[in-house]
């Protein structure tokens, strides 16, 4: 398969509610959308890079630059036998995993459509539903947080993830456990703490969260292993896992009892499957994380999360929670039992609202083979 045409679109959509983490407050999401063509088929991908480089070193601007000037000119000159080959073709480029993922995932969608199969089946899944959790950002008060949890539980979510940061941590966990004795909840620190803060997590132990996600530095494995020896709550790694080899090392060191897999962050679906397989072989549970994706990225996550090893509810929540403006024709919904249907159409299985994307784009570019 040769790519005959690739288009890039820059979209900036307002969130329905601000989303606060330990590192930033998001009011909008600005993502690069990738459209690929080959022999009459069209595939779509979406970058997950944040507007500011607080979560990773990438931004929509760096993604655009890498795609337009480095990645796409080379891919357009190559024959791609399988979407996995994209990873090999761009392996010489260091870092820039979100840029790589945007085009790699578009090629997966394109290839699945050319084969006439859902992306989930192309990835090797047989499940038709996924279990859903939801992530809640930092709130103005404990009362506001509990009200949000009530709202999300009413919608059927099977797990709640709560953001924490220094000064807003133990009290949150204690208030939630006191209000909901049996709630499956987890905490996400987004690298806001150091090993010297271990006493905070020792206190949190008593509230019995499912896990604590990425409490320490974004590039650390060693200190996470030391922290895990001091607490009962399982540590889940996110930012520290860049590829399957990181997952292998983290598991071997005892730094990760659970792993959060985000295809858009680690270079695409092929690497996500490799991380999934590595964890499954070690009997380490995984779940699919979210990056406030628009409809295209959300669709890719739904298909990925249908793989057998994704045994824990992920952050693949309903579309209506995030954006008033949709770029897909069939927004994702969570049913009352906390599950979401995996689309059964070819590729990502949703109708991309191409006219809306073209109308809303702040910037656009087209590349063809030279």
N, C-alpha and C positions, 0 to 999 in steps of 0.2 A: 504493500500500500504506500502510495506517495501522497503527501499533502499537496493539494492543488491551490489552496488559498487559506490563509489564516487572517482573521480580523481580531483586533483588540478594541475593547470599549472600557472606558473609565466611568464607573457609576458611583455616585454619592447619594445615599438614601438616609433619611432621618429615622432613628429608632423611635418606637412608640413611647419608650421610657428610657431615661438615662441608665446606663449600666456601669456601676462602680465596682472596681476591683482594688487590690492593694497598690496597683501601679498606675491606674488611670481612670478617668470617667469618660465613657463613650456616649456621645449624643447622636452621632452619625456613623455609618460604615461606608468606607470608600474602597471598592474592590475593582480589580481588573478582571473583566470577563473575556474569555477566549472562545472564538468560534472557528472551527476547522471544517474543511470540505475535502471530500475525496469521492470521485465517481458517483456524484449525486447524493451522497449521504452527508449529514452535518453532525458534528459533535461539539459539545459545550463543556467548558471548564471555568473555574472561578478561583481567583487568588484570595487567600485569607489574611494577607499582610495588613496590619493595623495602620492607621494614619500616622501615628508616631511610633518610633522604634523602642517602645518600652518593653514589649513582650519578646520581640526578636529584633535582629538588626535590619530586617527588611521593612519596606514601606511600599505603598502602591507605586511611588515614583521609581524605586529601585527595581521592582518587578517589571514595570513597563520597559525600563532601560535594558534589563537583561534579556527580556523576550525579544524586543525589537532589534537590538543591536548584536546580540551574542547567540542566543539559543535558536531563534527561529530561522535566521539565514542558513544555519547548518542543517537543521532538521528538514527544511524544505528541499534540500539537495540530496536527501537520503531516501532509501527504500526502507519502510518500517514493516517488518514481517509480523510483529506482534507488539501490542502496547508496552510490554515489559522491556522491549528494546530501547524505548525512549530513555529509560533510566541509564542504560549503558552508554547511549550516545551523548548524554550530558554529564556523565560521571567525572569528566576531566575538569568541570567547573566546580570550584570549591564553594561551599555554602550555598546561598540563594535557593534554598529548598522550596520556598513558597512559589517562586517564579517557575521552577522546574515542575512543581505539582500542577500548576494551572494548565500548562500545555499537556502534561502527561495524562491528566484526568480527562481532558477534552479528547485525546486520542483513544482512551478506553471507551468513552461514550461513542465515538465515531466507529470504532471497530465492532462494538457490540451491535450497533445499528446495522452495519453492513452484514453481520451474521444473522440479524433478525432475532436476537435473544436479549432478555433483560440483562442489565449489567451485573446484577446479583448472580445470575446463573453463569455468566462468563467468568466471574471471579471464583466460582466453585461452590456457591451457596445453594441450599435446597429449601431454606426457610422462607415463608411468605409474610411473616410479621416480625417486628422487633419490639423489645421492651424499652420503655421510655422513662427517663428521668428529666429533671429540669434544674437549671442553674439560676440562682437568685443573687443579684449583686448586693453590695452593702447598702443598708437602708438608713434612714434618718434617725430611727429609734427602734427599740426592741418591739414595741407595739406594732409599728409599721411592718417589721419583718414577719411577725407572727400572722398578721393579716394577709401578707403575700403568700405565706405558706398555706394558710387556709384556702386561699383562692386556687393555688396550684393543685392541692390535694382534691379539691372539688372537681377539677378537670381530669383527674384519674392518674396522675403521675405516680410511678412506683418508687421513686427515690428523689430526694431533694438535695441539691448541692448548694452550700452556703459559702460565700466569700468571707474571708477574715483578713485582718491585718493587725499589727501590734496595737494594743489598746482596745481592739474590738475582736475578741477571740473567745476566751474562757466564758465570759458572761453570755455570749451568744449561744454557745454550746449548752450551757446550763439552762438557759431560758427555754431553748427548744426542747431539750429532753424533759424538762418539768412539764411543759405543755403537752408534749406528744410522747408518752412513755414507750410506744412501740414503733415510732417513725424510723424508717431507714433514711438517715441523713449522713452526709459527708461534708468535710470542710476543705476549702481550697485557698491556699495562702499565696499562690503565684510568686513564690521565692522571696517572701517578705521577711523571713526570719534567719537567724544564724544558730549554730549548734549551741551557743551559749544560752539560747532561749529554751532549752529542752524542758525546763521546769513548767513552762506554759503547756506543753503537750502532755506532760505527766499529769497535770491537773485535768486536762481535757479527757484523758483516758476514762475517767469515772463516768462520763456522759455517754460512752459506748457508740461513738460514730462508726460508720462502716469503714471509713478510711480518712486519711489526711493527705491531700494532694499537694505535691511539690512544696513542702514547707521551707526548704532551704534553697541555696543558690541554684540558678537556672542551669548551670553547667556542672553541677556537683553530683557525684555518686558516693564518694567515700564518707562524707559527713552524714549523708542520709542513712548509710549502713550503721554508723555509730548511734544515730538517733533511734533507729529501729530497735536496737538492743536495749534501749532505755524505756520504751513505751510498748504497750500492748496493741494499740490501734495500728492497723496495717498502713504502711506508707505506700502511696501511689505516686509513681513518677510520670511526669508529662514533659516539661521543657528539657529535662536532662536526656531524654531518649530521642536521638536524631536518626537512628537507624537500628537495624536488627542486632548489630554487634554491640551497641550500647545496651540494649535490652538484655543480651546474654551476660554481659559483664555485671550489670546492676543486679540481676537475679543471683549470679554466682557470689557476689559480695554480700547479699542479704539486704540490699538497699531498696528493693522493690518487691513487695508482696502482691502488688496490683499494678497494671500499666494502663495508662490512658493513651489511645492511639488516635492521632489526628492526621489523616492522609494529607491534608492541605499544608501541614506544617513540616512533615518529614520527607517531602519529595514526591508524593503521589501514592497511588493505589498499590503499585507493585511493592514498594517498600513497606506499606502498611500491612500487606498480606504476609511479608517476611517477618515483621515484628509479631504479628498474630501467631504465625506458625512457631516461632521461637518460644513465645510465652506458653502456647498450648503444650508444646513438648515438655516444658518444665512445670506444667500444671499450675501456671500463674494466670489468674483471671484477667481479662482485658475488657475494656468498654470503649465506646466511640465518643470522643470529645467533640465539642463544638467551638467555633470561632465566630459566632454571630454571622453565619453565612446567609446570603440571600438564597433564593430558591434553587439555583443550579448547584451550588456547593452543598446545600442541605440534601438534595436528591442523591448526590454521590455518597454522602454519609449514610443515608438510609440503606443503600445497597451494600456498602461495606459492613455496616453493623449487622447484616443478616448472616454473616459468616458464623460458623458453629462456635468458635472460641469466644465470641462476644457474649459472655454469660451474665454480665451485670448491666443494669439499665444505663444507657448512655445519655449524653446531652443533646439528643436529637428530638427537640421539642417541636410543638406545632408552629407553623409559619405565622399564625396570627399574633404570637407573643411579641414579635420583633418589628416588622415593617408594615406600614399601611399600604405601601406601594409594592405590588407583586410583579415579579418578572417571569413567573410560571403560571400556567393556566389552571393547574390543579394543586392549590396550596396543601401542604401536609397537615393532617389532623391526627390528634391523639384520641383514641376511643376510651370509653369510660373504664375499661379494664387495664388502661395504661399501656396499650400496644398501638403500633402504627403499622399500616399495611405497606408492604414493599411493592412499588409499581411493577406491573407485569408487562408493560409495553417494551419495545426494543430500546436498548441503551438505558439512559436514566429514566425513561418511561414517563416523562412529563412534557407538556407542551411549553416550549420556551417562547415567551412573548417577544419575539424579535423586533417587532415594530416599536414596542415600548422601550426596549433597550436602546435602539437607535435614536429614539426621540430624547431619552433621558441622558444619553452619554455626554459627559463633559469633554471627552476627547475620543477620537477614533483613529485607527490606522489599519491599513491593509497590506499584507505581504504575500507575494507569490514567488514561485521558483524563478531564479534569475536565468 
